[in-house]
Amino acid sequence: YPAGHRVDSSNYDPSLSWALGCQVVALNCQAKDSDEQLYVNYGKFLANGRCGYILKPEYLRGENCGAFAAKAIEKTLPIRASLKITIQGAKGWTGGWGREKTPDVYCRARVAGGPPQDCRDWWKTKTVQNSVAPQWDAEFTQALAAPELCVVVLECWDDDTVTGDDFLGTVAVPLSEVTPGKQLDLPLLAATLAPWPRKHGAPSLQVTFDMVYADNVRSA
């Protein structure tokens, strides 16, 4: 890795490899703008004190690892939990968008890092016009088969139909490290996962994660 014909710095999604129990998953860590797969990897390894090592769940270490992997590929794993993400709002920008005086901000979120049936397309909030402190109070719900593997990736954007949307920060959170029901104030990082430029403020995103474990959770 990478294959000889690949000359750019793009990445594949590491989620399936993690969900199948791979010990090492190689990614290209060259910093470039808007690398969603690298954001997932960053969030994954925030767990365990950012030491770079995460113990796999027992079902990926024991005798039943093969059975779990087969069901993961077939997307037939039983649902174990329902995740609700509430994106309350964001604040802290003083710049970083296009030519307009104030940005038109929306947030998008997705679950990654787990088996294919847990990894969905992006959800998106409404766009709040002309605000550096947008409030959404948007809720998204998703059923999960392997919540301890999952990472939630969140991104903020300035909606600009003329020149294209401007990136306003990202954060990725491993669900295994989240306290359910507690509102978090998450600092946003720049597109290259460096700290947000100080000249453009100190933006953060206010989010709450709720998890309900039940035998009868319906698929979302």
N, C-alpha and C positions, 0 to 999 in steps of 0.2 A: 504494500500500500504506500502511495497511490499507484494506480496503473500507469504504465509508461506513456500512454497517449493523453493523459490528463495533465494539462499545463497551467490550469488556473488553481485558485485556492478554495474551491468549493468543497463542501462536506456532504456526506450522506447522513441520514437520520440514524443516530446510534440506538434508538429506543428498542428496536426489535432485537438487536444483539444483546442488550442488557436483559431483556425479558426472557431470552433463551438461556441465560446463565453464562454468557461469555466472560472469561476472566479478565481479558484486556481488549478494549475497543479503541482502535487508533483513529484520531482525528487530526486534521490540519489546523494548527493553532495560530497560523499567521493572522494578525489582526487586520480585519477589513470591515467595511460598513455592512451592517445588517446581515449577520450570519446566524440565522435562527438555530441551526444545529449546534453551533458553539455556545449559544445562550443556554440551550438545554443541558449541555455538558457542564457548563459553569454552575447552573443551579443544582445539578445532581451532586456535585462534589463540594457543595457547601455543607453537606451533612458530615457528621462525625468530626466536627471541629476543623473542617477544611484540611485535614491531614493528607488527603489524596487517596485514602483507602476507605471503602465502604463494604461491610460484611453483607454478603447476599442473604436474602431470607432463607430460612431452612428448607423451604420447598424447592429452592434452586441449588441446594447443597446435598440433599439426601437422595435416597433411592428413587423417589418419585419425580426427580428432576425431568426425566425424559417424558413422562406423562404430562407434566405441566407444559413443557415446551410444545408438545404435539397439539394440545388444546389451545395454546396461545396462537399458533399458526392457523388453526382452524377457526379461531375466534369463537370458541365454545366454552370458555372458562365461566364458571358460575359467578354471578354478581355478588359482591361482598359488602359494598358500601355505596352510599349516595353522597356525592360532594356538592356543596353549594358554595359558590364564590360570590361574594357581595363586593362590588367595586364602588366604594363610597365617593371618592373624589381624588383630586391631586392638587398640588400647590408647589410654589417655590421657584418658578421660572422667572428670569428677568430677560431672557433672550434665547436664541438658538433656533428660531423659526425663520420664515422668509421675510419679505419686505413689508408685510402688513404690520400695523401698530401692535395688535394683539392676536394671538393664535386662535384658531377654531379647533378645539381639542377633542379627540376621541381616544378611547382605550380599547385594545383588543387583547384577548386571552385565549390560551389553549392548554390542554393537558398533553404532556409528552412523557417519554421516559419509560413507559410501561408497555404491556402487550398491545397489539394492533387495535383490539376492540376498545381500549381505553384512550387511544390517541385519536383525537377528533380535529376537525377543521377549526379555524379561528372563530370565536365569538367576538362581537363588536358592540360597544355601547353607542348611544346616540352621540352626535357631535354637539358640543356646547360652543356657541359662537362668542368670539371676542372675550376670552377669559384666560387669565393666568392661574385661576383657582377653580377649575370646573368641578361641578358636583353632578354625579350620575345616579348614585344609589341603584345601580343595575345589578340584577341577580342572574346567575347562570347555574344550572344544575346538570350534573352528569353522573351516571352510574359507573362504578369502577369494579374491576375484577381483581386488581392488584394495587391497591392504593399506596402501599409502602414503596413501590417502584416509581411512582409518578412524580413528575415535576410540573409545576404550573408556570408558564411563561407569560409575562404581561408586558405590553408595549404601549407607549403613548405616541400619538401622531398629531401633527397639525394638518387639518384637511385643507388642501390647496388644489383646486381643480385646474388652475392655470399652469403652474410650474411643477406640479406633482407634490404629493404629501411630504412634509418635513418630519424627520425622526426626532422625537422628544424624550427618548429614554426607554430603558428596559430594565426589568428585574425578573429573576427566575427563582422559584422557591420549591425545595423538596418537601413534599407533603409529610414525610416522616419526621420532619423537624418542626412542624407547625402546631401551635396550641389552638385547638378548635374553639371557635366562638370569641376569640380575642381580636379586636381590631388592631391591625399592624400598620405602622407608618414606614413604608419600605423606600429607602433611597433609590433613585433611578440612576442607572449607569449610561455612559455614552455608547454609541453603536459598536465601538471596538472593545467594550467592557472595561474601559478606563473610567475613572471618576468623571462625573459630569463637569465640564469646564466651569471654574468658579466665576468667570466673567458673565456666565449665563445663569447664575443662581445656584440653588441647591434643591432641585425638585424631588418630591417624594410622592408616593401613591398610597392611599389609604384603602386597605383591603381586609376583609374578614373571611376566613375559611371555616365552614361547618361540615362535619362529617358524621353521618348516621350509619352505623353498622347494624345490619339486620338480615335475617334469612330471607325475608320477603320483599327486598328492595326491587322495585320494578326497573327495567332497562329504560334509560333516557335516550 
